[in-house]
Amino acid sequence: MDTSDERANDTACPDLNPERKPHRASWVMLCGLGSIGLELLNGLATPLLLAPYRGAVATGRGSLDLPCVAFIVVALLGVVPGILAWVMGSRDLRQMGQGLMDGRGRAATISARDCGAVGAMTGLVVVGLLLLGLLPYLLERLLLGFG
């Protein structure tokens, strides 16, 4: 019953071609959402972890070194999966466009790539704001000494 024309149509269809690589939309989405999750966790943990330091910060005698370094590290940890999702998603979309990868995951891959971009950018903004906020504190510590 299968004619050669039907088989030719099956192999020409991007969704049914067995030679195409499977899409990785779920892995890319996991990286993108993981990045956003780490940034949200960092944002939610900041007020809780800085609460014991508020009085010392108000008097200018406190040490913010450890909590701020921890927030910067967590923010940078959120940037890594975001960049991975951004790069992997872009490469996968390029391969889908060239017909080398299964095109059924195109919409999910676009969403995952965008989640990765949001997570990476959020993390970089958080690190930038933390460093900018710490700049006067660090300059004071450098000029007056660490005593």
C-alpha positions as CSV (number, residue, x, y, z in Angstrom):
1,M,0.0,0.0,0.0
2,D,2.9,2.3,0.6
3,T,3.9,4.0,-2.6
4,S,7.3,5.5,-3.2
5,D,5.7,9.0,-3.4
6,E,4.3,8.6,0.2
7,R,7.6,7.5,1.5
8,A,9.3,10.4,-0.2
9,N,6.9,12.8,1.5
10,D,7.5,11.2,4.9
11,T,11.3,11.7,4.7
12,A,10.8,15.2,3.4
13,C,8.6,16.1,6.3
14,P,10.9,17.7,9.0
15,D,8.8,16.0,11.8
16,L,9.2,12.5,10.5
17,N,12.8,12.5,9.2
18,P,14.8,10.0,11.2
19,E,18.1,11.6,10.2
20,R,17.3,14.8,12.1
21,K,18.7,15.2,15.6
22,P,16.0,15.4,18.3
23,H,15.3,18.8,19.8
24,R,16.5,19.6,23.3
25,A,13.8,22.1,24.3
26,S,13.2,20.5,27.7
27,W,16.9,20.7,28.6
28,V,17.2,24.2,27.4
29,M,14.1,25.1,29.4
30,L,15.5,23.5,32.5
31,C,18.6,25.7,32.3
32,G,16.5,28.8,31.6
33,L,14.1,28.2,34.5
34,G,16.9,27.2,36.8
35,S,18.6,30.5,36.1
36,I,15.5,32.5,36.9
37,G,14.9,30.3,40.0
38,L,18.3,31.0,41.4
39,E,17.9,34.7,40.8
40,L,14.5,34.7,42.6
41,L,16.0,32.7,45.5
42,N,18.7,35.2,45.7
43,G,16.2,38.1,45.8
44,L,14.0,36.4,48.4
45,A,17.0,35.4,50.6
46,T,18.6,38.9,50.7
47,P,16.3,40.5,53.2
48,L,16.3,37.5,55.5
49,L,20.0,37.1,55.5
50,L,20.8,40.8,55.9
51,A,18.4,41.3,58.8
52,P,21.1,40.6,61.5
53,Y,23.4,43.1,59.9
54,R,21.0,46.1,59.7
55,G,22.0,47.7,63.0
56,A,25.7,47.4,62.3
57,V,25.2,48.8,58.8
58,A,23.2,51.8,60.2
59,T,26.1,52.6,62.5
60,G,28.7,51.9,59.9
61,R,30.6,49.4,62.0
62,G,29.3,46.2,60.5
63,S,30.9,43.8,58.1
64,L,28.9,43.1,55.0
65,D,31.7,41.1,53.4
66,L,30.3,37.6,53.8
67,P,26.7,38.2,53.0
68,C,27.4,40.3,49.9
69,V,30.0,37.9,48.6
70,A,27.4,35.1,49.0
71,F,24.7,37.1,47.1
72,I,27.2,37.9,44.3
73,V,28.2,34.2,44.1
74,V,24.5,33.0,44.0
75,A,23.7,35.7,41.3
76,L,26.7,34.5,39.2
77,L,25.5,30.9,39.7
78,G,22.2,31.9,38.2
79,V,23.9,33.5,35.2
80,V,25.7,30.3,34.1
81,P,22.6,28.2,33.3
82,G,21.0,31.3,31.8
83,I,23.8,31.7,29.3
84,L,23.8,28.0,28.6
85,A,20.1,28.1,27.8
86,W,20.6,31.2,25.7
87,V,23.5,29.7,23.6
88,M,22.0,26.2,23.3
89,G,18.6,27.6,22.3
90,S,20.1,29.8,19.7
91,R,22.2,27.0,18.2
92,D,19.2,24.6,18.2
93,L,17.0,27.2,16.4
94,R,19.7,27.7,13.8
95,Q,19.9,23.9,13.3
96,M,16.2,23.7,13.1
97,G,16.2,26.4,10.4
98,Q,18.8,24.5,8.5
99,G,16.8,21.3,8.7
100,L,19.4,19.4,10.8
101,M,17.2,19.2,14.0
102,D,13.6,18.2,14.6
103,G,11.5,21.3,14.2
104,R,8.7,20.2,16.5
105,G,10.4,21.8,19.5
106,R,10.8,25.2,17.9
107,A,8.2,27.1,20.1
108,A,9.5,25.5,23.3
109,T,13.1,26.2,22.3
110,I,12.3,29.9,21.6
111,S,10.6,30.1,25.1
112,A,13.5,28.4,26.7
113,R,16.1,30.6,25.0
114,D,14.1,33.7,26.2
115,C,14.0,32.3,29.8
116,G,17.7,31.9,29.7
117,A,18.3,35.4,28.4
118,V,16.0,36.8,31.2
119,G,17.8,34.8,33.9
120,A,21.3,35.7,32.6
121,M,20.4,39.4,32.3
122,T,18.8,39.5,35.7
123,G,21.8,37.9,37.3
124,L,24.1,40.4,35.7
125,V,22.0,43.3,36.8
126,V,21.9,41.9,40.4
127,V,25.7,41.6,40.4
128,G,26.1,45.0,39.0
129,L,23.7,46.6,41.5
130,L,25.4,44.8,44.4
131,L,28.8,45.9,43.3
132,L,27.6,49.4,42.7
133,G,26.0,49.5,46.2
134,L,29.1,48.1,47.7
135,L,31.4,50.6,46.0
136,P,31.2,53.3,48.7
137,Y,31.6,50.7,51.4
138,L,34.6,49.1,49.7
139,L,36.2,52.5,49.0
140,E,35.8,53.5,52.6
141,R,37.3,50.3,53.8
142,L,40.2,50.7,51.4
143,L,40.9,54.3,52.4
144,L,40.4,53.9,56.2
145,G,41.8,50.5,56.5
146,F,40.3,47.1,57.4
147,G,40.6,47.6,61.2
